[in-house]
Structures are given as C-alpha cells and as structure tokens.
Amino acid sequence: MDHYEAGDDPGVTFCIGHHEPNRSLTVTADHVIRAHESNYDMLTVPITTTHFHSRVLSLLSSYLSDLESPKSDRLGTMATSQNTRPLVIPPLTKLDSRLTPNEAISQLVGVTSSWIDLCSPDPLIADLSRQVFMLEVAYAAFCGIGYLLIPSPKLHHGNLHSEGVVYYARAVQDALSLGPYIQFHIWLKMVDNPEMEVDTMGDLAPFARQEYLQPEPSSSTKIDPFGTWDAWDLVRKTCKYHSRLLVALSMPKQLPALCVQSRWHSEPVHLLTIDASSFLKNPKGYPVLSKAHQAFIARLMRLRTPPWIILCNVGPVPGLDEPEESEGAQSQLSPSEYPSLKASKKHHDPTPHLSYIRNLQERQPPRTPIERFGTGYQDYLQAPLQPLTVNLESITYEVFEKDPIKYEWYERAITKALKDWADQKKPTSHPDGKVIVAVVGAGRGPLVTRALKASAAAGVEIDLWAVEKNQNAFVLLQRHNENLWDGKVTLVQSDMRSWKGPRVSRLATTTTETQQAGDESQGAGNAASETSASPSGLSDGVYTHVDIVVSELLGSFADNELSPECLDGINDLIHPAHGISIPASYSAHLTPISAPKLHSDIVNQTVSNPAAPETPYVVMLHAIDFLSTAESTTNTEPLNQHSSSRASGTSSPTPATEFPTPFVQTAWTFSHPNRNIPPPSQTSSTVSNAHNVRQTRLSFPIQNRGVCHGIAGYFETVLYGDVELSTNPVTMDAKSATMISWFPIYFPLKTPLNVPDNGEVVVTMYRQTDDRKVWYEWMVEVYALERTTPTAAWLASPVSPAGRSGSPGTDTLKGKDPVARPQGSGSSQPGFRRVRVGMSEFHSSIKEGCLM
Ligand SMILES: C[S@@+](CC[C@H](N)C(=O)[O-])C[C@H]1O[C@@H](n2cnc3c(N)ncnc32)[C@H](O)[C@@H]1O
C-alpha cells in the first residue's frame, strides 16, 4: 500500500467552545470574534434570563399558596383534575431572553434552563417544566439556533429512581418537532452518582408536593455505572433513534471503568463537556488532564464525527465575560514550555485550560496508514459484493492490492507448500515434474506474481495457470503475462466451475508460441478460452490435475462471497491424493454488539428499502460496544477493535487499553479440497448445494446491561500450515496485523433487544441455499438469570459493573475459541434458572441473497 509521510496527515482539529452558565449579555458577532481571537470556536448562551426564572418562581409560589393539598380521588389516583389544574406561563417578554437573531447565532450553542424538572413526580412541576422547556425551544428555533444543550433528566426524587425519565423523553420528542433544524444534545454525566445530583437555589424540583414523593427512609447513594446511560436509552428510544438527538457527555474528574467508557464511545457523543474541576494541576500549577482522560478524548476524536469540546467554568473569555482581561495574550505552549505561575507576568495565560486542550490537539497521535486508508468509512454501511454476477472494476482490485499483508502471507503460504511438496517428494501432475499451480479468480494478477516469486524462493519449478471470469480483468492478465511474467502463465478466461483443468502435453514444452483456443467442450456462451505460452502441441494435450489451487474468494464472513461454491466447482480438478488448496480452510466468527448509529441509519434506509433491516452489511465498525466480553471489564488488555472491509477502506487500530476483549465465537468452517461432496443425484439434473448449508447456536454471557442492535461477523482462514489471516478482533493482531482488505460484516436486528445485567444472548444463525443462491438467517434471544432459591452466594454477590460474578446459560459454550472464557456459568449455578426475556424475529437475507 501507499506509504504516507507523517507530514501528509493534517491531524484532527478540535472544535472548542466556552460555557459560562451565567453569561448575561447579548452575544453579538463582535463577541464571537473576540472568542475566536482567544482561540475558542464557539460559545454557549442561556436561552432565558434570571428574570424569566424569577417570574416562573413567583408564578408558582402564588399558585401554590392558593392550592389545596393534593388528594386522591375515589379510585385512588392522585391525578385528579384539582391536582392537575394547569398553571400557564405567559409568553416570553424582552426581559426573559437576551438571545436575538443575529450573525452570531450560527456560532452559538443554546442552553435550556437547568432549574426545571421535567421528570418531577408532581404533575404540576413536571408540566410547568415542560412549558418552560417548550417556550425556550420555540424561541431558540425562532432565533435560528442550530444546537441546543439540554440539561440531563433528574434521576432521583426521594426514594423514586428514574421514574420520570419518560416524561422528559416525551418532552424531548415534542421539542424535536418544534425545532426542526435544531440538533438536541442531552447533557449527561457518564455514571449516575446520586450524591452529585443536588438541587440548587431556585430549582423547581424541591417544590414537588410531598404527596407525590415516596418517603425516603433508605435512599440509595450507590453509584450506578449505567444509570445515566439507561436514561439516555429510554430517551432515544422514545424518540425513535432520531438523527438530531445526540449526547453531550460530561467528563468527570474520575473516569469510570472501561466498560462504561466503551458504552459512551458507541453512542452519538457530539459534545464533550469538561469542567475546570476535572483538570489536575501539573507541578507548575497549570491545568492538565490525566492520562486516562487524554486516552478517552483521543478515542472519541477518532470517531467519524469527533465531538466538539466545551470547557465549563474555566474563567471568562478575555474581553467578553470580563473585558479587563482582553489584553492577555493567548499562549500555545507545550507542557515542557509551560512557565511557572511564579514566572514573570508577561507569560500570564488568561486561558490555560484552553491552551492545554489546544496543545492536546497538537499531540494527538498521527493516524496510521490504515486509519487514513479507511477515513470516511467508519460506520458506513456497504452492501456486500455479488462477485459472481458483478464484474469488479479495476479500481476495486487496486484497493485490494494495497493490502500490505494479504499478498505477503499468500506468498509465504505458497512458498511453504512448494517446499513441503519438494521435501516430501510428492509426485506432480505434470509430466515434466513441475508442480501445477492454478490461481483461480486471478483478478488483475497479484497472486500470480506472488506464485512466481514463491516458486523462485522455494526453488521449485511450477507450471502456472490463471483462471478469471472477469473479461475486463482478463485483458490486464494478458498484458501482465507479456510484460511482467515472460509469458510463463497459461491464462484461462472462464468461470472456474466450468474449467476442465490444465492441459499438458506429453511432449517437452517450449515457450515460443502464444495461442488462444476455444475449449471445445464448452458451449459458446461460457466458453473457456486459454491464452497459452506453453505447452506446444496443444492439440495433443491431455487434461491433468492441479497440484496446488490458490484462490482468494473470501468475504467479510468468510463464505459470504461464495468461496465454497466456487471451489466446489474445481474440487475434482485438484489432485485427489496430494492436491492442496490455499486457503485450506476458513471459518466465520460472530459476537453480539450494540451499534446505535448503524441501527439509526438502517431505520432511515428502511423507508426506501424494506429489505434494509434484513441485509448483512460490510461495515468498518467503529462506534460500537461489544456486549459480551471475555475478561473482567476492568481489564486493560490491548486490542484492535475493528477489522477491515472487502472494498474501499480499512480498520482503525486503536491504542492499547481501549476496549475490554470481546467474546467472539466460531459459527462454522469450510475446508478444501472437500473430500465429502456427495455424488450428483441420479434423479436430478441440478447439482445439490445442500452440503454447504451450515447452522449454529451460540451463547454469549453479558456482563453489563445494554442494547443488542445486531451481530458483528468476522473470519479467520488457514492459508497453509501456520500461515493464517484473520479479521477476528481477538486474533487479528497475532495472525495478520495491519491487514486491510476486509471490514467486518454486520447482521442487524429489526428491533433492538435490551439485555439485562448478568444476562445472556443466544444467536441462532443459518447459511442457507436453494441451489441457485446463498443467504443467511439469524435470530437473537435474550435470557435473564432468575433466582429460584435464595442463596448466600447470591446475596453476597450483587451485580457488579466492574466484574461479573457469574453468567447464565453458557452451556452451549464449547470452548472453540482460544480466548479466555467469561467467568462463571449462571445456568449451572445452583439456585438459578434462565428465563427468556426477549427474542427477535427470524431475519432472512434471502431477498439480497448471493447468486450462485
Ligand atoms: C476478491 S477477487 C481477488 C482477485 C485477486 N486474486 C486478488 O487477490 O487481488 C476475486 C476474483 O475472483 C473472480 N471470480 C469469482 N468467482 C469466480 C469464478 N467462479 N470463476 C472465475 N473467477 C471468479 C472475480 O472476478 C475476482 O476477480
């Protein structure tokens, strides 16, 4: 592949904003220019003023003073007409907002009021909050605001936990229609820490009437690592994965476990807010972020849409919130250049947090060639190739040929096979003693070149044949044979399934003649034609076997581009005793994933393409979360999360300590030559493909609750001996690191399935065929672990986010994969049983099946 100079990479540019919660001015274009001069890219603005806040509070208190205490009606409901009598907030006045439609508006992120409580259990407070929110959204939309930051739902009300999030979600759903050009960012903490959720002066929450609150004898103060994610999940589901509904993630001083970081990495985090309190101080007293924070930011910045960073409570923008500071010069210093605070005044940096983040931007690790190769393909859904019915373009072959590993590994495999052939003194199928090698599906010929190199490296003479059905690529093969290969290769333009095999002369060969001969045994339509430099006396030639067949017909899920069917077509041509196929075998691997972005894209596509949710896609998986991981979630083993695509693009190896290792299992395997193909039926003219049907049912323990949107698929292949290729994230580094030819495959679920903590996902999958095409069928079941008898063990092992105590129903784990198995096996634990709590429909890609 191309070599990139480090200087070629423009790197990531951070977009950085400034948040001042009490900004009390009308932000104009001048202010924005001043912010730009200070090196900020944008500013936040509150939609309404303290005047509006006071107005709502006085309205509420006078209303409450006239109100009778809430009572239940005869049916025991508190929602009587008396209790829900509406309090209507009059429209905004000029004192209620400083926002005005001006040239600055596109550089602003509006912030709705944080003092409301859309989740309040008191219908009066919830409704009042909803009105405030709607007035603010409507006014922001009127002014032309494009981005809104919506403070998070309040999760704790006395003893009630997350009960009102659905009211919040419903209000956001309305807001999406009210502001049709606004992107809504729900401002969420990474974890739910009840102690961090404190009411401040003027908040509406404390006005909730006691009658609606549960008594609070033992209110839990336990941190729930997935508590805020749960709230987000509810909101985005209510809003049907709306494309304008995004996450603003607040980065805490103490980062949560990797499994929580991974979860947020898979969600549409478009704003990342960093409060001054999340910074540490370096020895010189300057604000810096911990290594873990830096790594998390680096991870987010490699996403297809990197989030904007908003700095909060970091002091004023010079000349804006505090005009006297405007003289201060903006500094851009590397950490070593940071002056001591005690240093002279001329080094005073008025925006040290911003300088640090800008410096961090400069220090982002350069993207690897592979990352650059895949730029723009992260989470981009591509339909798999139809290799038999569609002839590839030259540019597609060109992309394949950039792979720095694949061809190298093929050459190693062929070299080893030839050496072994010679060492084992195996007879050859050629009367001259040459080993007959056929590259089938030769494309533009890179494997042909490698086979010639392997022959030279091994010191073993070969008779080389190249078979290709793409007539356009065949032109290049002819040209290469003349210019690169010295006419040493016999070219056959044919579908390999109708090729009769190599013909050799019993006579000694010469290489003087080039001729094209119709294969008399073929019909005119699919005639195989040979362009041959040898042997001479072709008319006397006899068909013989191939000793080594070399092919590269693999798809992202191994067999999905019909390698088994194509190689079956030449199975009988391979020498029955000594013949070798490179690859010797290949297997499909899978694991369930959370992939909200892919789900949202497929939902959108379904409008025009009803088959969209039942299509397996080739996709460079990036914003995903592995639901089943093989090790403790606090594990920090290095891992490349993603592999690559068949087509245009590649994987993005991610730095170490990024992801818990996924639990990836083998679905099925194919081997070649296949000595077990049943003989053709006496009673049917069509050849049965039933032997290429496969089925599997695999169980995946789930540590942390989440949503299963679909299944990620990978492949591994043994080319020859110990020479292997892999896109499986668990083995790819060991087997074929930096290979770029394939992205993973993704089997979506029409309806995502929620999975509980310590749950289990069971995937059932088929490879189906009707002798004309091949397709896949898949379904997912979700199991929860139910306690049947109380045991001391259960009481002593509550659900732990940082390391599960056991997993249910792993009885189908057959230990096929050489990875550490998740601990425990819930179904075999005494006192537990598996309960099915969710199930997808059977999905089938028959409409998009691969034609044989
Ligand atoms: C993935 S490409 C590989 C091309 C080349 N070997 C390489 O590695 O760059 C697969 C090639 O096999 C060819 N092919 C697929 N099925 C075939 C068949 N049944 N008979 C002949 N060629 C086939 C395709 O046209 C394509 O050129």
The ligand as an SDF file (V2000), in Angstrom:
LIG
                    3D

 27 29  0  0  0  0  0  0  0  0999 V2000
  -11.5940  -10.9910   -4.4570 C   0  0  0  0  0  0  0  0  0  0  0  0
  -11.1030  -11.0220   -6.0420 S   0  0  0  0  0  0  0  0  0  0  0  0
   -9.4350  -11.4810   -5.8780 C   0  0  0  0  0  0  0  0  0  0  0  0
   -8.6410  -11.1110   -7.0500 C   0  0  0  0  0  0  0  0  0  0  0  0
   -7.1560  -11.3720   -6.9090 C   0  0  0  0  0  0  0  0  0  0  0  0
   -6.8920  -12.7800   -6.7250 N   0  0  0  0  0  0  0  0  0  0  0  0
   -6.5820  -10.5820   -5.7720 C   0  0  0  0  0  0  0  0  0  0  0  0
   -6.2620  -11.1600   -4.7480 O   0  0  0  0  0  0  0  0  0  0  0  0
   -6.4530   -9.3740   -5.9120 O   0  0  0  0  0  0  0  0  0  0  0  0
  -11.8870  -12.4860   -6.6130 C   0  0  0  0  0  0  0  0  0  0  0  0
  -11.7050  -12.6830   -8.0890 C   0  0  0  0  0  0  0  0  0  0  0  0
  -12.2820  -13.9330   -8.3840 O   0  0  0  0  0  0  0  0  0  0  0  0
  -13.0240  -13.8170   -9.5770 C   0  0  0  0  0  0  0  0  0  0  0  0
  -14.0170  -14.8800   -9.5190 N   0  0  0  0  0  0  0  0  0  0  0  0
  -15.0080  -15.0260   -8.6140 C   0  0  0  0  0  0  0  0  0  0  0  0
  -15.7080  -16.1250   -8.8520 N   0  0  0  0  0  0  0  0  0  0  0  0
  -15.1580  -16.7020   -9.9280 C   0  0  0  0  0  0  0  0  0  0  0  0
  -15.4680  -17.8640  -10.6630 C   0  0  0  0  0  0  0  0  0  0  0  0
  -16.4890  -18.6370  -10.3230 N   0  0  0  0  0  0  0  0  0  0  0  0
  -14.6740  -18.1650  -11.7000 N   0  0  0  0  0  0  0  0  0  0  0  0
  -13.6400  -17.3720  -12.0410 C   0  0  0  0  0  0  0  0  0  0  0  0
  -13.3090  -16.2620  -11.4080 N   0  0  0  0  0  0  0  0  0  0  0  0
  -14.0680  -15.9190  -10.3540 C   0  0  0  0  0  0  0  0  0  0  0  0
  -13.5900  -12.4350   -9.5480 C   0  0  0  0  0  0  0  0  0  0  0  0
  -13.9260  -11.9760  -10.8230 O   0  0  0  0  0  0  0  0  0  0  0  0
  -12.4190  -11.6830   -8.9470 C   0  0  0  0  0  0  0  0  0  0  0  0
  -11.5690  -11.2810   -9.9540 O   0  0  0  0  0  0  0  0  0  0  0  0
  1  2  1  0
  2  3  1  0
  2 10  1  0
  3  4  1  0
  4  5  1  0
  5  6  1  0
  5  7  1  0
  7  8  2  0
  7  9  1  0
 10 11  1  0
 11 12  1  0
 11 26  1  0
 12 13  1  0
 13 14  1  0
 13 24  1  0
 14 15  1  0
 14 23  1  0
 15 16  2  0
 16 17  1  0
 17 18  1  0
 17 23  2  0
 18 19  1  0
 18 20  2  0
 20 21  1  0
 21 22  2  0
 22 23  1  0
 24 25  1  0
 24 26  1  0
 26 27  1  0
M  CHG  2   2   1   9  -1
M  END
$$$$
